[in-house]
């Protein structure tokens, strides 16, 4: 094991000793109470199985057969979640045949950042994670279950399901992916049309036609944004079946994997002899593995928020310094859009998660000794991949090396010697930068600030031709307490276009960028946020800003005494607290924690 990984893991274990002990004590106390249904009064239990068949009622009356909860994010507007419509029937049949019972315990909301991008609804997005966690708890609160299956894919949905599952840490849990859609037009072509639209060289009809050829069928969007980063994260933590993350939906292999996931959770309930509650499966080493996977693949910046919140739900305290220390020793091993032309289907064809995990394990860059939901306990089980042999699901060893070195590299020949994310720091606070998709020639920018309090104001300035120059866009009052921390991804095409014209441009904000944020250097998630008096609120138009994503420095080059004496600006943006349901989230905005502590309202172990 690499000494830095050992050091960071030890730091996290030491830092988390008290909170982790409290969490595990709660988990173990719940385990000691035995199968949940035995504590229900007759009237409670009768309500709980009233809709079941006579055989299922008999089974659920005692403690001989396990009852598995299904928690699903199904809806048929989200392409990634539409394939889940048939999953409950597959799961119930598989569990019935394996000797158990399954009930659909509850649905959770699932919104699409692709639909809400740049719209008022996006301001509900980050907080929807905590709503999903709470909705998961509501579904499981009936106390009827011995285990659970979680069906979800996209941005805030998997982290929310994980947080909810960890509050029921005494239950074994298996996560069930639905898989990516097949490949559409190339990501390069999609980006080209977006920039032409930003220039006014193509119209809305041409843009819509291009987007529709990219997002064209059921399944996860194929770029490596937050949704697919989630799937990588869950598999490298050992909560998916090996090799199941990126199998396309509506295929025989996908259906067999869903049924196998259902059978798998039955093996690990307290009624058997191989009990694996999720509260013990998700330990400090599993969280470190998730961070390493994120860095090695150049994954979504959103996970720097979500992983912190997920870890806290298990009593594990991680911070951005942990990410940064690991990033210095974890090489970048993938080139998947936006940090390359390939999509996740190309990654899967090159060897996928099995080859990635094998490469990291072989070089001492992952913890192998973690509990998982695979047969056997260590992560070495995840160097296998699923196949159908005459209709029967089997696992075979993954390829010995990448089948396409342009998509999936090696530790000996990485795409970069450090990970895809860096922590930014300086007199403007602390933040995150995604460097995996930024060309080395663009990683350092020093230019005057142009300050906005609303992304639409920057778009308007761009359309007026006022940004044809070197500048650092400072987008303020975009943190969780200001307006829910919406993604600012619609700024990517105009900034990318200006960069292509030869201007030195960058972005500094206390808001988020999309998981697909790409080639423009940035410092995002800046803390403290402006609504908490963060220094970004003191920046003025024309202030020189130095941004170095290689060294992690972000500073305003103004005399310290002068800068500190400035009165922080007041948010000049129009109302972001009303309309599109935003009124309902006032309490979330008021009580949100900082970005570095997960931007959460769910303080489960505080």
BALORO-929953 format. One line per 3 residues: number of its first residue (from 1); their letters; for each residue x, y, z negated of C-alpha. Coordinates in pm, whole numbers, plus 50000, padded with zeros to 5 digits. Layout:
BALORO-929953
NUM) a) X/Y/Z | ...
end
This chain:
BALORO-929953
1) xxx) 50000/50000/50000 | 50128/50344/50094 | 50247/50523/49776
4) xxx) 50044/50837/49847 | 49725/50630/49875 | 49813/50458/49548
7) xxx) 49878/50798/49388 | 49551/50955/49508 | 49352/50647/49408
10) xxx) 49507/50656/49060 | 49430/51029/49032 | 49065/50966/49117
13) xxx) 49038/50674/48874 | 49193/50881/48594 | 48983/51189/48670
16) xxx) 48665/50978/48684 | 48728/50756/48384 | 48462/50906/48160
19) xxx) 48193/50969/48422 | 48246/50630/48587 | 48223/50452/48251
22) xxx) 47895/50628/48174 | 47759/50533/48517 | 47858/50166/48491
25) xxx) 47715/50144/48141 | 47379/50258/48280 | 47403/50008/48564
28) xxx) 47491/49720/48332 | 47215/49814/48090 | 46962/49792/48373
31) xxx) 47107/49455/48478 | 47069/49315/48126 | 46696/49382/48134
34) xxx) 46660/49106/48393 | 46432/49084/48701 | 46228/49400/48718
37) xxx) 45881/49255/48769 | 45889/49076/48434 | 45859/49412/48258
40) xxx) 45540/49507/48441 | 45198/49473/48281 | 44945/49260/48467
43) xxx) 44764/49563/48600 | 45091/49713/48725 | 45191/49392/48900
46) xxx) 44846/49343/49052 | 44871/49687/49210 | 45222/49608/49329
49) xxx) 45130/49300/49529 | 44761/49367/49608 | 44826/49381/49982
52) xxx) 45045/49068/49988 | 44941/48721/50102 | 44831/48462/49848
55) xxx) 45164/48282/49879 | 45358/48604/49828 | 45150/48688/49520
58) xxx) 45238/48351/49372 | 45603/48405/49452 | 45608/48752/49297
61) xxx) 45431/48645/48978 | 45743/48467/48854 | 46114/48524/48877
64) xxx) 46204/48235/49106 | 46206/48431/49431 | 46367/48765/49501
67) xxx) 46166/49061/49624 | 46360/49288/49859 | 46270/49652/49910
70) xxx) 46286/49802/50259 | 46363/50175/50260 | 46347/50316/50612
73) xxx) 46406/50648/50787 | 46202/50536/51089 | 46035/50789/51310
76) xxx) 45998/50781/51686 | 46118/51135/51755 | 46477/51063/51652
79) xxx) 46643/50843/51910 | 46867/50682/51647 | 46574/50585/51425
82) xxx) 46319/50483/51687 | 46467/50128/51706 | 46375/50076/51341
85) xxx) 46007/50043/51431 | 46040/49666/51474 | 46290/49610/51193
88) xxx) 46045/49556/50903 | 45879/49264/51080 | 46217/49108/51165
91) xxx) 46335/49156/50808 | 46022/49015/50646 | 46031/48706/50864
94) xxx) 46401/48646/50801 | 46364/48687/50425 | 46054/48468/50413
97) xxx) 46239/48192/50600 | 46534/48230/50361 | 46314/48191/50055
100) xxx) 46236/48544/49948 | 45977/48819/49979 | 46020/49165/50130
103) xxx) 45802/49472/50089 | 45824/49803/50272 | 45888/50016/49965
106) xxx) 45898/50358/50123 | 45989/50585/50406 | 46222/50881/50381
109) xxx) 46226/51194/50597 | 46469/51207/50885 | 46529/51529/51071
112) xxx) 46747/51574/51377 | 47017/51839/51381 | 47021/51812/51758
115) xxx) 46661/51937/51771 | 46694/52202/51498 | 47040/52330/51601
118) xxx) 47030/52711/51597 | 46666/52708/51482 | 46511/52798/51144
121) xxx) 46449/52431/51069 | 46824/52373/51051 | 46822/52561/50721
124) xxx) 46639/52264/50566 | 46894/52015/50700 | 47157/51995/50430
127) xxx) 46901/51995/50151 | 46711/51715/50326 | 46991/51487/50205
130) xxx) 46885/51542/49844 | 46518/51506/49939 | 46603/51170/50099
133) xxx) 46785/51060/49783 | 46480/51151/49575 | 46241/50985/49821
136) xxx) 46454/50669/49800 | 46418/50678/49423 | 46041/50718/49454
139) xxx) 46023/50411/49677 | 46224/50201/49433 | 46060/50341/49118
142) xxx) 45783/50081/49124 | 46029/49845/48955 | 45926/49552/49173
145) xxx) 46257/49470/49338 | 46566/49252/49311 | 46755/49409/49601
148) xxx) 46716/49659/49881 | 46781/49712/50251 | 46842/50067/50371
151) xxx) 46762/50164/50730 | 46913/50496/50838 | 47173/50643/51069
154) xxx) 47200/51016/51111 | 47355/51317/50952 | 47204/51367/50607
157) xxx) 47010/51042/50606 | 47279/50786/50528 | 47437/51002/50253
160) xxx) 47091/51058/50105 | 47013/50686/50114 | 47349/50613/49953
163) xxx) 47290/50860/49671 | 46943/50717/49614 | 47072/50359/49623
166) xxx) 47345/50439/49372 | 47090/50570/49122 | 46952/50215/49138
169) xxx) 47304/50078/49109 | 47185/49755/48944 | 47032/49640/49274
172) xxx) 47236/49479/49551 | 47212/49678/49872 | 47281/49620/50240
175) xxx) 47272/49901/50496 | 47124/49822/50837 | 47240/50023/51142
178) xxx) 47041/50051/51464 | 47333/50119/51700 | 47422/50379/51965
181) xxx) 47237/50444/52289 | 47417/50333/52603 | 47650/50585/52763
184) xxx) 47505/50864/52976 | 47694/51133/53163 | 48047/51198/53045
187) xxx) 48102/51424/52750 | 48336/51634/52962 | 48056/51699/53211
190) xxx) 47811/51782/52932 | 48053/52036/52783 | 48119/52185/53129
193) xxx) 47750/52254/53190 | 47707/52402/52841 | 47985/52651/52904
196) xxx) 47846/52740/53247 | 47511/52810/53080 | 47686/53032/52823
199) xxx) 47842/53220/53115 | 47505/53258/53286 | 47624/53055/53587
202) xxx) 47352/52789/53553 | 46997/52822/53427 | 46792/52648/53163
205) xxx) 46663/52385/53406 | 47016/52275/53497 | 47116/52271/53130
208) xxx) 46812/52063/53031 | 46879/51816/53311 | 47238/51773/53192
211) xxx) 47138/51732/52827 | 46871/51478/52919 | 47128/51268/53104
214) xxx) 47341/51266/52792 | 47069/51201/52532 | 46860/50961/52731
217) xxx) 46737/50657/52536 | 46681/50503/52191 | 46992/50483/51977
220) xxx) 47244/50710/51811 | 47393/50994/52016 | 47718/50857/52155
223) xxx) 47960/51136/52059 | 48155/51100/51737 | 47961/51339/51520
226) xxx) 47817/51294/51174 | 47581/51008/51262 | 47854/50782/51397
229) xxx) 48098/50900/51129 | 47836/50777/50881 | 47835/50433/51042
232) xxx) 48213/50412/51030 | 48204/50519/50664 | 47945/50262/50557
235) xxx) 48124/49977/50734 | 48471/50063/50601 | 48317/50074/50250
238) xxx) 48186/49721/50302 | 47814/49800/50304 | 47742/49690/50664
241) xxx) 47787/49344/50802 | 48129/49327/50974 | 48135/49478/51322
244) xxx) 47767/49573/51319 | 47789/49953/51336 | 47811/50011/51711
247) xxx) 47602/49734/51869 | 47341/49884/52102 | 46972/49866/52002
250) xxx) 46718/49642/52174 | 46973/49372/52241 | 46960/49011/52113
253) xxx) 47279/49067/51911 | 47135/49375/51742 | 46820/49185/51637
256) xxx) 47021/48893/51502 | 47237/49130/51298 | 46927/49288/51147
259) xxx) 46796/48946/51045 | 47137/48848/50911 | 47150/49164/50698
262) xxx) 46814/49065/50549 | 46936/48717/50463 | 47260/48857/50323
265) xxx) 47105/49070/50052 | 46923/48765/49917 | 47259/48604/49838
268) xxx) 47358/48880/49599 | 47058/48929/49369 | 47075/48861/48996
271) xxx) 46867/48547/49056 | 47167/48381/49222 | 47527/48312/49124
274) xxx) 47699/48579/49338 | 47552/48899/49198 | 47683/49213/49374
277) xxx) 47501/49529/49262 | 47585/49835/49470 | 47698/50026/49162
280) xxx) 47995/49790/49136 | 48052/49750/49511 | 48097/50126/49557
283) xxx) 48405/50182/49345 | 48697/50426/49357 | 48887/50221/49617
286) xxx) 48583/50202/49844 | 48549/50582/49830 | 48920/50625/49913
289) xxx) 48874/50386/50207 | 48586/50602/50331 | 48804/50914/50320
292) xxx) 49085/50733/50501 | 48845/50614/50772 | 48721/50969/50819
295) xxx) 49076/51101/50857 | 49199/50820/51081 | 48910/50871/51323
298) xxx) 48894/51253/51317 | 48536/51229/51195 | 48275/51484/51098
301) xxx) 48354/51774/50869 | 48009/51722/50715 | 48143/51418/50533
304) xxx) 48370/51641/50327 | 48043/51747/50163 | 47860/51416/50171
307) xxx) 48138/51190/50047 | 48190/51415/49746 | 47817/51398/49665
310) xxx) 47798/51021/49721 | 48099/50958/49500 | 47952/51172/49222
313) xxx) 47636/50958/49235 | 47858/50662/49139 | 48036/50856/48866
316) xxx) 48345/50907/49084 | 48498/51256/49105 | 48674/51340/49430
319) xxx) 48771/51680/49564 | 48919/51835/49876 | 49274/51804/49744
322) xxx) 49226/51426/49764 | 49127/51463/50129 | 49424/51688/50196
325) xxx) 49685/51464/50032 | 49557/51163/50222 | 49540/51358/50548
328) xxx) 49916/51418/50529 | 49990/51043/50554 | 49696/50903/50753
331) xxx) 49759/50911/51130 | 49487/50996/51380 | 49404/50670/51560
334) xxx) 49106/50750/51782 | 49018/50978/52069 | 48639/50996/52074
337) xxx) 48448/51306/52182 | 48483/51585/52072 | 48851/51501/52022
340) xxx) 48871/51306/52348 | 48659/51214/52652 | 48544/50870/52532
343) xxx) 48227/50793/52338 | 48155/50534/52069 | 48066/50269/52325
346) xxx) 48417/50305/52467 | 48554/50281/52112 | 48354/49963/52055
349) xxx) 48477/49815/52382 | 48838/49897/52286 | 48807/49686/51971
352) xxx) 48595/49905/51748 | 48591/49889/51372 | 48758/49547/51353
355) xxx) 49075/49661/51529 | 49076/49995/51341 | 49045/49825/51001
358) xxx) 49304/49558/51091 | 49552/49825/51201 | 49509/50026/50882
361) xxx) 49527/49718/50659 | 49838/49586/50832 | 50017/49912/50763
364) xxx) 49918/49947/50398 | 49674/50228/50469 | 49353/50079/50326
367) xxx) 49255/49904/50007 | 49183/49542/50097 | 49073/49435/49749
370) xxx) 48725/49586/49741 | 48395/49405/49693 | 48180/49404/50007
373) xxx) 47850/49261/50128 | 48024/49022/50367 | 48079/48656/50288
376) xxx) 48396/48665/50085 | 48489/48982/49902 | 48783/49160/50059
379) xxx) 48795/49404/50348 | 48993/49153/50557 | 48653/49003/50642
382) xxx) 48590/49319/50845 | 48857/49231/51100 | 48601/49001/51261
385) xxx) 48333/49088/51513 | 47988/48939/51576 | 47895/48729/51881
388) xxx) 47605/48516/51992 | 47689/48152/52068 | 47386/47987/52229
391) xxx) 47166/48228/52041 | 47340/48169/51707 | 47514/48458/51530
394) xxx) 47881/48390/51460 | 48187/48600/51378 | 48515/48572/51563
397) xxx) 48851/48742/51498 | 48868/49086/51657 | 49128/49149/51932
400) xxx) 49484/49152/51801 | 49534/49507/51928 | 49341/49786/52097
403) xxx) 49215/49705/52444 | 49235/50073/52543 | 49519/50273/52389
406) xxx) 49370/50597/52528 | 49070/50556/52295 | 49197/50352/51999
409) xxx) 49564/50391/51915 | 49798/50236/51662 | 49999/50347/51361
412) xxx) 50313/50302/51572 | 50169/50522/51848 | 49906/50752/51694
415) xxx) 49741/51047/51860 | 49868/51262/51573 | 50081/51182/51272
418) xxx) 49830/51337/51031 | 49457/51298/50986 | 49189/51493/51167
421) xxx) 49093/51722/50875 | 49291/51974/50671 | 49204/52177/50363
424) xxx) 49234/52553/50419 | 49341/52789/50141 | 49444/53148/50091
427) xxx) 49309/53481/49973 | 48979/53409/50152 | 48915/53100/49939
430) xxx) 48920/52728/50013 | 48764/52552/50307 | 48795/52274/50564
433) xxx) 48931/52266/50918 | 48884/51994/51177 | 49206/51986/51378
436) xxx) 49172/51658/51567 | 49008/51825/51867 | 49210/52149/51861
439) xxx) 49506/52172/52100 | 49833/52245/51924 | 49865/52570/52120
442) xxx) 49543/52696/51961 | 49600/52592/51600 | 49744/52926/51488
445) xxx) 49549/53249/51544 | 49615/53599/51413 | 49360/53852/51527
448) xxx) 49119/54123/51405 | 48799/54018/51231 | 48459/54071/51388
451) xxx) 48206/54031/51110 | 47847/53901/51138 | 47587/53799/50883
454) xxx) 47382/53598/51132 | 47490/53366/51413 | 47231/53520/51644
457) xxx) 47403/53857/51605 | 47726/53707/51729 | 47546/53548/52024
460) xxx) 47396/53886/52111 | 47739/54054/52095 | 47878/53783/52323
463) xxx) 47601/53837/52578 | 47667/54212/52571 | 48031/54143/52663
466) xxx) 48167/54284/52337 | 48379/53977/52252 | 48610/53968/52555
469) xxx) 48918/54002/52334 | 49129/53831/52070 | 48929/53806/51746
472) xxx) 48836/53595/51446 | 48462/53558/51409 | 48368/53592/51042
475) xxx) 48015/53455/50987 | 47913/53536/50631 | 47626/53440/50400
478) xxx) 47589/53093/50553 | 47651/52892/50236 | 47398/52668/50059
481) xxx) 47281/52942/49822 | 47233/53196/50101 | 47033/53003/50357
484) xxx) 47085/52630/50309 | 47418/52615/50497 | 47294/52550/50852
487) xxx) 47529/52422/51118 | 47661/52691/51351 | 47726/52463/51646
490) xxx) 47558/52688/51901 | 47858/52920/51861 | 48088/52653/52005
493) xxx) 48015/52709/52379 | 48073/53089/52379 | 48383/53061/52160
496) xxx) 48513/52779/52378 | 48451/52984/52689 | 48642/53282/52549
499) xxx) 48926/53051/52451 | 48934/52913/52807 | 48964/53268/52937
502) xxx) 49288/53303/52744 | 49167/53493/52439 | 49285/53390/52094
505) xxx) 48966/53313/51901 | 48883/53141/51575 | 48596/53108/51327
508) xxx) 48591/53161/50951 | 48266/53099/50764 | 48113/52977/50442
511) xxx) 47873/52778/50659 | 47905/52449/50844 | 47986/52351/51197
514) xxx) 47839/52047/51369 | 47994/51704/51333 | 48070/51755/51702
517) xxx) 48263/52077/51645 | 48561/52075/51872 | 48837/52277/52029
520) xxx) 48804/52616/51854 | 49018/52651/51537 | 48813/52722/51229
523) xxx) 48798/52744/50853 | 48452/52638/50741 | 48275/52560/50410
526) xxx) 48470/52852/50257 | 48438/52860/49877 | 48331/53052/49681
529) xxx) 48052/53131/49924 | 47953/53492/49984 | 47635/53463/49775
532) xxx) 47859/53374/49479 | 48084/53673/49534 | 48331/53492/49757
535) xxx) 48612/53700/49912 | 48472/53656/50263 | 48211/53916/50164
538) xxx) 48489/54176/50140 | 48618/54130/50495 | 48554/54426/50730
541) xxx) 48560/54464/51104 | 48917/54507/51224 | 49086/54340/50926
544) xxx) 49369/54123/51055 | 49316/53754/50972 | 49585/53488/50991
547) xxx) 49459/53132/51042 | 49705/52843/51056 | 49530/52507/51070
550) xxx) 49866/52324/51070 | 49974/52460/50730 | 49619/52511/50599
553) xxx) 49657/52885/50546 | 49374/53136/50593 | 49441/53491/50477
556) xxx) 49321/53841/50541 | 49628/54060/50592 | 49516/54351/50378
559) xxx) 49698/54495/50078 | 49591/54291/49775 | 49504/54592/49560
562) xxx) 49295/54747/49836 | 49119/54419/49915 | 49041/54339/49553
565) xxx) 48902/54689/49499 | 48646/54652/49777 | 48280/54607/49687
568) xxx) 48145/54282/49834 | 47899/54335/50120 | 47530/54270/50078
571) xxx) 47370/54025/50316 | 47230/54227/50605 | 47071/53934/50787
574) xxx) 46699/53914/50841 | 46483/53698/50613 | 46602/53338/50599
577) xxx) 46384/53233/50307 | 46038/53218/50463 | 45879/53032/50750
580) xxx) 45933/52678/50879 | 45899/52544/50524 | 46194/52739/50387
583) xxx) 45977/52878/50106 | 45967/52529/49954 | 46344/52515/49917
586) xxx) 46397/52825/49703 | 46489/52610/49404 | 46737/52414/49612
589) xxx) 46911/52734/49723 | 46916/52871/49370 | 47066/52559/49211
592) xxx) 47297/52436/49486 | 47649/52350/49386 | 47951/52466/49585
595) xxx) 48050/52303/49912 | 48353/52144/49747 | 48132/51974/49489
598) xxx) 47895/51843/49757 | 47652/52135/49801 | 47402/51932/49605
601) xxx) 47103/51968/49376 | 47129/51606/49261 | 47345/51607/48950
604) xxx) 47293/51243/48861 | 47590/51197/48628 | 47630/51544/48476
end
